[in-house]
Amino acid sequence: MEEIEFILDSTKESMDGTIAHLEKEFLNIRAGKASPQMLGSVFVDYYGSQTPLSQVSNVNVPDARTITIQPYEKSMLHPIEKAIMIANLGFNPMNNGENIIINVPALTEERRRDLVKQAKAEAEDAKIGIRNARKDANTDIKKLEKEGASEDICKSAEDDIQKLTDGFIRKVDEHLAIKEAEIMKV
């Protein structure tokens, strides 16, 4: 039945979206290494409007502990510096007249544990999203069964949904294990 196929496909698509969102959230959790994504939440006052840092400057990572920001306009040095301080990311930007240089401090043990907690919370949210997709799919299958679809086909579809769910939950756990190892690595 194509309705069942559609339900399976849309559930898989929804679960894929949840994993993609988790990966994006994990990029925002810093793990000791400098990366341009660390400044993703920084918005600069650019002629009266709040603009993402990446749209007013070039953000580079010359090494694992340094981020350099080269504004497209020299007049933006101070507003960028101010925006980084306001973002409260724990960075101390240094302005050399041309660029802004940020030395990324090493993570303390306590901060690492906090980041692991944050990663676990994101993983749990992803699992909830996956379970909600399963619940929606099972509800749709039950509706089809009431409308006269074969009980065997519906039972088989529910089993497929559960296998899909288990597979995606495993993916979340794998992503979390990788991120946790990355955070805890000194």
SULTAJO-V43794 format. One record per backbone hydrogen bond with DSSP energy under -0.5 kcal/mol. NH is the residue of the N-H (numbers start at 1). CO is the residue of the C=O. If there is no record, write none. Layout:
BEGIN
NH_CO ; NH_CO
END
This chain:
BEGIN
5_1 ; 6_2 ; 7_3 ; 8_4 ; 9_5 ; 10_6 ; 11_7 ; 12_8 ; 13_9 ; 14_10 ; 15_11 ; 16_12 ; 17_13 ; 18_14 ; 19_15 ; 20_16 ; 21_17 ; 22_18 ; 23_19 ; 24_20 ; 25_21 ; 26_22 ; 27_23 ; 28_24 ; 28_25 ; 29_25 ; 29_26 ; 30_28 ; 33_31 ; 34_64 ; 38_35 ; 39_36 ; 40_37 ; 42_39 ; 43_41 ; 44_51 ; 46_44 ; 46_49 ; 47_45 ; 49_46 ; 51_44 ; 51_49 ; 53_42 ; 55_52 ; 56_53 ; 57_53 ; 58_70 ; 59_57 ; 60_58 ; 60_68 ; 63_66 ; 66_63 ; 67_102 ; 68_60 ; 69_100 ; 70_58 ; 71_69 ; 72_56 ; 73_56 ; 76_73 ; 77_74 ; 80_76 ; 81_77 ; 82_78 ; 83_79 ; 84_80 ; 85_81 ; 86_82 ; 87_83 ; 88_85 ; 89_84 ; 93_91 ; 94_101 ; 96_94 ; 96_99 ; 100_69 ; 101_94 ; 102_67 ; 103_101 ; 104_65 ; 104_102 ; 105_103 ; 112_108 ; 113_109 ; 114_110 ; 115_111 ; 116_112 ; 117_113 ; 118_114 ; 119_115 ; 120_116 ; 121_117 ; 122_118 ; 123_119 ; 124_120 ; 125_121 ; 126_122 ; 127_123 ; 128_124 ; 129_125 ; 130_126 ; 131_127 ; 132_128 ; 133_129 ; 134_130 ; 135_131 ; 136_132 ; 137_133 ; 138_134 ; 139_135 ; 140_136 ; 141_137 ; 142_138 ; 143_139 ; 144_140 ; 145_141 ; 146_142 ; 147_143 ; 148_145 ; 149_144 ; 154_150 ; 155_151 ; 156_152 ; 157_153 ; 158_154 ; 159_155 ; 160_156 ; 161_157 ; 162_158 ; 163_159 ; 164_160 ; 165_161 ; 166_162 ; 167_163 ; 168_164 ; 169_165 ; 170_166 ; 171_167 ; 172_168 ; 173_169 ; 174_170 ; 175_171 ; 176_172 ; 177_173 ; 178_174 ; 179_175 ; 180_176 ; 181_177 ; 182_178 ; 183_179 ; 184_180 ; 185_181
END
